[in-house]
């Protein structure tokens, strides 16, 4: 699958809205795309742009070729193994030029943003044979410089620190408009250097990479920017993150671009911060990790990160309960798998975890606060949580499962008669 191929599939199914009139990349495009389904702009400041392609579970399931109820089980069963091969050329090499970001429809999403942001790019880096691919937000500083948000301790940051220690700049490639499955893989926590192998496992076909002049291999894309992460730093932000609130302004490394490569008429991928696509790509990859971890301690049926919890902070774990200790074990396993998780709700198999009313019903009828709520005070959470203090917070788990020795008391009763009786 390619980025264009996925868009064409949406067109064939009547699933993408097309807008022909001119739209500005400065605030207007994000406002037009906010809260909507897949959308294709034919003229954002003279350029093509697609948004919201993976903004729902249904769209993710379409990309993966898996029905939504089976998605987590499918992903949790995949190995991080696949075939990756290098090729000599790619359609993104149709137009090769000096870097000039003003020639791309990089969006300014919200009033007060630090600047236009690239938000959908897979950033590939390589140092001494160690390869990494992940998604970083990139704030435009000028035509050939970007400020990159690097989370300390993550793999790109590790490679960057190692390069600086050697007195070198870290070579990088920035790919925009990639196969949606490559984007999903790059958004997933996988073992080091396994991102493209995992993408191949998702695709069930090899992932092809083209090696650039700076030595970094990059997948097929609409747009590729070649450059180096330098020792220079710049203010990055403000930026609206997954909660719809503003993240901190930080001093972050600067990427110096050396070359720009695009399709003849590239399609830019505009990913709206705090929109559905952002939440799906940031949250969904944690669901199979939690499924795997919980399966070590309980009979897990399904796991979701809820929309009301920003698809990131609130998890629901559905288990087939066999012992009264199972819910606590499931809660602890979910927190181990997803360090930014804040609240976990454990429910039985008769609860529809995709229905907020059913989840509330489970809390109302099967949870008693003095016995079924467990708290973990003063632990590491996420700096994205506005209620945290430098990333420190209190986490809580809720056991909303029926008691095994009184199962009859919690069983829901519904009418089953034909309605033909009576006088």
N, C-alpha and C positions, 0 to 999 in steps of 0.2 A: 504494500500500500504506500502511496505517496501522499503528501499534503494535498496536492491537486486532485488526486484520485479520490480522496475522502470527500472533498468538497463536491466533486462531480456526483458521487454516490448520494449525497444529500440532495443535490439538485434533482437527480432522477426520482428520488422519493418524495419530492415536494416538501422537503424539510428545512430549506434554507430560504430566508427572506433576502431579496435583492433590492438594493437602493441605488438608483442611477444618478440622482441629482448630486451636485457638488456638496461635500461635507468637509468641514475643517478638522484637522488633526488636533487643534488646540481646543480642548474641552467638548466640542460639539459631538465628535464621533463617540466618545465614551458615554455621553449623555444619551445619544440615540441608541446605543447598544445595551444600556443598563437594564437589567431585568428581562431581557428578551432572549429568544432562542437563537439558533445559528443565524448569522446575518453576514451578507456579503456587500461591501461598499465598492462600487465601481469607480468612484472618483473622490478619494480623500486627498485633497490638494493635488489632484492629477494622478494618484496612485490607487492600486487595488489593495483591499484589505478585508480579511475575514476575521470574525469574532464569534465567541460563544460556541465554538465547535464541539467542545467537550464539557459543556456547562451543566449537564444532568447525568444521573446514573444511566439513563436510557441511551444517551449519546456515547458514554464510555462503553456501555455494553455493545453498542453498534460497532465501535472501533475494535473491541476485543473479540467480537463474534460470539458473545456469551449473553444469555438472558440475565437480567438483573438479580433474580433470586439465587442464581448459581455463581455469581461473579466472585464473591469472596472465596468460596470453596475452590473455584477454578484457579484463582491467583495464588492461593496458599499452597496448592499442589504443584506449582511450577518450580522447576529447578532453575538456578541462575546459570544455565548453560545453553549455548547455541553456537551458531556458526557466524564468524565475522571474516570478511575477506576484503583486501584492498584492491581498488580498481584505479585505472589511470585517469579517468575523467568523469565529469558530472555536469548535468544541465546548469548548475549554478555558476559554471565557468563561461557561460555565453557572453557575459559582459564583465570585463575585468578592468578595474580603474583604481586610481588613487582614492583613499577613503574620503567620503564626504557624506556625513550623516544627514545633512540637510536635503539630500536627494531621496531620503526614505520618509514614509509617513509615520515617524515615531510620535506616539500620542502623549499629550499632556492630559491627564485623566481628570484631575480635580483642581478646583481653585485652591491656591496655596501650596501646590506641589513644588518640590525643589526644582523641577524642570521636566522636560519630556523624558519618558522612561521606556526602555525596551524591557518587556516583561515576559516574553514567551521564548526567549532564546535558550538553547542548549549550549552551555559553555564547556568546551573540551580543552583540557590542559594535559601536558605530558612533560615529565621530567625524569631523565635517566631511565627510560623504559617504563615508568609508572604513569598509567593513563587514568584520567577521571573525566566523567561527563555528568553535569548536573545543571540545574536551572538557577540562575542568579538574576536579580533585578539590576539593571544597568542604567544609570542616570546620564543623560547626554550633557557633557560639559562644553564641547564645541564640535567642529566638524570631524575631528579625528581623535577625540578623547572621551572616555566614559569612566564614571565612578562606579565601582563594582561592590555591592554589598557581600562581604565574605563573613560567614559565621565562624568564629574561632573554634578550632578543633575539627571542623569538617574537612573533607579530603582536599578540596581546592585550597583552603587556607593552609593545610599542612604542606602541600606542594609549593605554595607561594613562599612560606617561611623557609623551606629547604632551599629554594632557589636564591632567596636573599642571603642566606647564610653562606652560599657559594659565590656571592657577589654577582649573581646573574638575575636577569629578568625571566619571568615564567612565560613561555610561549603559550598562546591561547588561540582558539578558533571559536567564533560565535555564530551558531547556525540558527536561522530564523525561518520558520515554515518547514518543519520536518514532518516526517511520517508521525501521525499521532501516537503510534505505539513506541516509537523512539522517545517521544516527549514523555510518555507515561513512565518508561524505563528510567529516564534521566531524573524523573521526579521521585523515584523510589529509592529507599535505603537498601542497597545491595552490598555484598562484599566488595572490597576494593577491586577496581578494574573490570567489574562484571557488568557494567551498564549496557554495553552493546550486545553482550552475550544474552543478557536477560531480554533485551529488545528482540533479539532473534528468536528466543523461546516464545515470546508473545506473538510474533509474526508467523512462526513456523516456517520461515524462510531466512536465508542469510542476510545480515546487515552489511551493506557495502560502504566502505570508507575511502576517501580520497586524501592522500597526504599532501599538505600544503608546503609552501616554501620554508615556513618556520618549523617544519617537522611534525606538526600536529595533524593527526588523521581526523576527518570530519565526515559526517553522514550527508547524504543527498539532502538538499534544502533549496528553498527559494532564494535565500540571501545568506552569504557567508562573509563575515568580517574577520580578517587575520590581524593578529597583533601580539602585544606583550603586556603582562601585568608588571608594573614598574614599582620602584620604591617611592614614587611620588604619591602623596595622599591629598584628598580633597573632601570638602563637606558633602555628604550624601544624605539627601532628604530635604524637607519632610516627604514622607511616602505613606499613603494609605494602605495598610496591610490587611490581612485576612479578616480581622474583626470589624472592618469599616472605620477604624480609628487610626490616628496617625502614629507611626513608629517614631523612634528617636532619631535625631540628626546625629550622625557619627562622622568621624574622619575615616575614610575608606580608601583602598588602593585605586590607583588610576590605571586604566588600560590605554596604552598608546597603540592606535591602529596603524597598520602599514599597507593594507590592501583591502579592497572591497570587491566582491564577486556576486553577481546576481543573474537570475534568469532574464530573458529579453524583456518581459513584462512581469516582474515578480509580484507575487501576492504576499503582502505583509500579514503576519499573524498578530493581531491586537488582542492582548489578554488583559481584561479589565481587573485591576486590583479590587479584592473583596467581592468580585462577581462570582457567578457559579463555576466558571471554568477554573478560576484561581482556587476555589475551595475544593473542587473535585480533584485537581492535580496535587494539591498539597495534602489533602486528607485521605483520600481513598487508598494510597499506597500503604498507609499504616494499618488498614483493616486486615489484610492477610497476615501481616506480622503479628497482630493481636490474636488472630484466629490460630496461628501456629503455636503461639506461646500458651494460650488458654487450653489448647488441645492436649498439652502435656499434663494438665492437672484436673481436667473435667471433660465431660462429653459435650463439646461445643457444637451448636447447630449453625449459628450465624453471628456476625459482628457488624455493626454499623457505627459510623460517626454521624451524629445527627445534624440536620440543617440548622436547627436553633442553636446548636453549640458551635456554629461556624464550620461545621464539618471537620473539626479539629480538636476541640476541648472536651466534648461529651461523647462517650461511647455507650452503646447498649450491647450487652453480651447475652445471647440466648443459649441456655444450656439445657440438656436433659439431666435433670438433677437425680443423683443416686445416693447422696449423703448430705447431711446438713452443713458439712464443712465445704462443700463444692462452691457455693457463691463467693465466700471469702477468698478461696484459692483463685477463682476466676478474676476477682477484682485485682488481686495482687499481680497476677500474670499480665493483665491488660496494662497496668501501670508500668510493668517492666518493659513491655514491648513498645510503649509510646510515652517517652519521657515528658512530653508537653501536655499530656492528658490531665484534665482537672477533675472530672467527675465520671464515675462508671456506674451504670445501672445494670443489674443482672436480673433476667426474667426467665420464665418457663417457656416451653415449646408451644403452648397454646396462645401465647401473646404475639400479636403481629408487630414486629419491631419496626416496620415501616409506617405504622399508624400512630401518631402522637396521642390520640385518644386512648388507644389500647395500652400504651405505656403509662399514661396517667392512671388508667384503671388498675394496672398492676401495683403502682405505688399506693393507690387509695385502699386497696383490699388486701395486699400481701406484705406490706411494709409497716413495721412498728419502729418509730424513730429511736427509742432507747435501746433496742436490741439489734436493729438491722442497718444502722448507719455506722460506718467505720471512718474515722478521720485520721489523716496523716499531716500533722502540723509542721510548718517551717521546713518544707522540702523544696527541691528545685522543680520549677515548672517551666514557664515560658515568659520571656520578656514581652511577647506579643499580647499577653493578658494584661489589660489595663489595671487590674486589681492586684497584680503581683508587685513586689518591691524588689527591683533588680533581679527579677526572675524567680524570687522566692515566694511561696504561697502555701496554702493549706489545700490538700486534696481530700476528696471524699468518695466512698463507695457505698452504694445502696443495694441491699439484698431485697428484691421484690419478688421472691419465689414463694410458692406454697409450701407449707410444712408437710413433710412426708407422712407423719403419723396422723394427720388430719386432712388428708387430701380431699375427702368428701366435702369439707367445709368451704373449700376454695374453688370447687368445680363449678363452672358456669352452666346454668340450665337454660335451654331454649326449647320452644315448642317443637314437637315432632309429629303431631297428629295430622291427619288428612283434612280435618275441619268438616267432615261429612256426618259426624254423629249428632246426637240430640234428637229432640222430638219434632 
